[in-house]
Amino acid sequence: TGSNLKSYVLSQMESRTGVSASTWNTIITRESNWQPYVVNSTSGAYGLFQNIHISGGSVQQQIDAAVNLYHAQGMQAWALY
């Protein structure tokens, strides 16, 4: 369900990045409104985090890609400094 998805994603992101769940909730709400398979027709950005480095994948793959992106670019990847 939606609440299970939300709690799973937020706990994974918080534990794997050290960034608060509330910050990730704000980012995901802004980027995709919690629609895991949404594609931005202009940029091609995909999924919960609107990642331009992936074009598909499961929620777990999106989490892994977002964690990798965070470790590479920090919050700059989502225009937060």
C-alpha positions as CSV (number, residue, x, y, z in Angstrom):
1,T,0.0,0.0,0.0
2,G,1.0,3.6,-0.2
3,S,1.8,4.0,3.4
4,N,3.9,0.8,3.4
5,L,5.8,2.1,0.3
6,K,6.4,5.4,2.0
7,S,7.7,4.0,5.3
8,Y,9.9,1.5,3.4
9,V,11.4,4.1,1.1
10,L,11.9,6.7,3.8
11,S,13.5,4.3,6.2
12,Q,15.9,3.0,3.5
13,M,16.9,6.5,2.5
14,E,17.4,7.8,6.0
15,S,19.4,4.8,7.1
16,R,21.6,4.7,4.0
17,T,22.2,8.4,3.6
18,G,21.9,9.8,7.1
19,V,19.5,12.4,5.8
20,S,16.2,12.7,7.7
21,A,13.1,10.9,6.5
22,S,11.2,14.2,6.5
23,T,13.7,15.7,4.1
24,W,13.4,12.7,1.7
25,N,9.6,12.9,2.1
26,T,9.7,16.6,1.0
27,I,11.9,15.7,-2.0
28,I,9.8,12.8,-3.2
29,T,6.6,14.7,-2.7
30,R,8.0,17.6,-4.8
31,E,9.6,15.4,-7.4
32,S,7.0,12.7,-8.1
33,N,4.1,13.1,-5.6
34,W,5.0,9.5,-4.6
35,Q,4.2,8.1,-8.0
36,P,7.0,5.4,-8.4
37,Y,6.8,5.0,-12.2
38,V,6.2,8.5,-13.4
39,V,8.3,9.8,-16.2
40,N,9.0,13.5,-16.9
41,S,8.1,14.0,-20.6
42,T,10.6,16.9,-20.9
43,S,13.7,15.6,-19.2
44,G,13.1,11.9,-19.1
45,A,13.6,11.9,-15.3
46,Y,12.1,8.7,-13.8
47,G,10.5,7.5,-10.6
48,L,10.1,8.7,-7.1
49,F,13.2,10.8,-7.1
50,Q,12.9,12.0,-10.7
51,N,16.4,10.6,-11.4
52,I,17.7,11.5,-14.9
53,H,20.3,8.7,-14.6
54,I,17.8,5.9,-14.8
55,S,14.9,5.3,-17.2
56,G,13.1,2.5,-15.4
57,G,13.3,0.1,-12.6
58,S,11.6,-1.2,-9.4
59,V,11.3,0.9,-6.3
60,Q,14.3,-0.9,-4.8
61,Q,16.4,0.0,-8.0
62,Q,15.2,3.6,-7.6
63,I,16.3,3.7,-4.0
64,D,19.7,2.2,-4.9
65,A,20.1,4.8,-7.7
66,A,19.1,7.7,-5.4
67,V,21.5,6.5,-2.7
68,N,24.3,6.3,-5.3
69,L,23.4,9.8,-6.6
70,Y,23.4,11.2,-3.1
71,H,26.8,9.8,-2.4
72,A,28.1,11.2,-5.6
73,Q,26.5,14.7,-5.5
74,G,24.9,15.2,-2.1
75,M,21.7,17.1,-1.9
76,Q,22.8,19.2,-4.9
77,A,21.3,16.4,-7.0
78,W,17.9,17.7,-5.9
79,A,18.8,21.3,-5.8
80,L,19.1,21.4,-2.0
81,Y,22.4,22.5,-0.5
